[in-house]
Amino acid sequence: AYTVSGWRLLAEDGSNGAADGGEETQQPAAAIFSLYEPAYRRDDQWIPPVELTVDAAEYLFNNLVLLYLEEEVRRASPFGRQLAARAQELLASLPEEVRQPAYLQAAADFASHALAVAGQLERSARRHQNRDSNVCRHKDAPWSLFGLWDRIFTTTHYPASYHPAPSNDSDELAAPQRAVTTDISLTSEDKELLRRYLFGDVWDGSKEHDLLPRYCPGEVASDS
């Protein structure tokens, strides 16, 4: 388990709306990321992840997954070594210093998208239940969340991207440069590596295994 060591809340006007939070550790926080307070807190309470909007959830998951992947590489775990190797192989045409951050960002984009869509489907299922309607009515439609789920693990592109290093004569306090998005995306091999280590047996990347038994059990039984 990994604990986020720091965060910063931003008020609606973009100012620091609350003091930095998080648990104090013996070592300083490796990174602090900003959260827009109205999107993550309600009545002075943290909003449960499953109740976050899809954009808020994806941003949160993206930061958390990226921190986790960076830590795996830093401590050279079996997973981390494979991530580092794939970064060098897939992004060999990029400067060496950006290969790893660019690959890890694409990996975080993939995983956070899956997590955010899973949360959105859970919220949708609860709404349908409250309305006494059927969330499975469009389970075979390509535009539905069920269809999107299949595409995340197959045809959806997650390109490698990175922030250029500031030039030596640039102002250290200047805003970070805009991210550079490459034309190199995760392959099916990369997605399978991430799925296996991040999601394990819980998800195999198909709606038939991951979603239908939970949300459409009657239809799964009738289809089998």
Sequence and secondary structure as in RCSB ss.txt:
>XXXX:A:sequence
AYTVSGWRLLAEDGSNGAADGGEETQQPAAAIFSLYEPAYRRDDQWIPPVELTVDAAEYLFNNLVLLYLEEEVRR
ASPFGRQLAARAQELLASLPEEVRQPAYLQAAADFASHALAVAGQLERSARRHQNRDSNVCRHKDAPWSLFGLWD
RIFTTTHYPASYHPAPSNDSDELAAPQRAVTTDISLTSEDKELLRRYLFGDVWDGSKEHDLLPRYCPGEVASDS
>XXXX:A:secstr
      EEEE TTSSB S  BS   SS  S  EEEEHHHHEETTEE  GGGS HHHHHHHHHHHHHHHHHHHHHT
T HHHHHHHHHHHHHTTTS HHHHHHHHHHHHHHHHHHHHHHHHHHHHHHHHHHHHT  GGGGTT TTSHHHHHH
HHTTT   EEEE     TTS TTS     EEEEEE  HHHHHHHIIIIITTT  S HHHHTHHHH HHHHHHH 
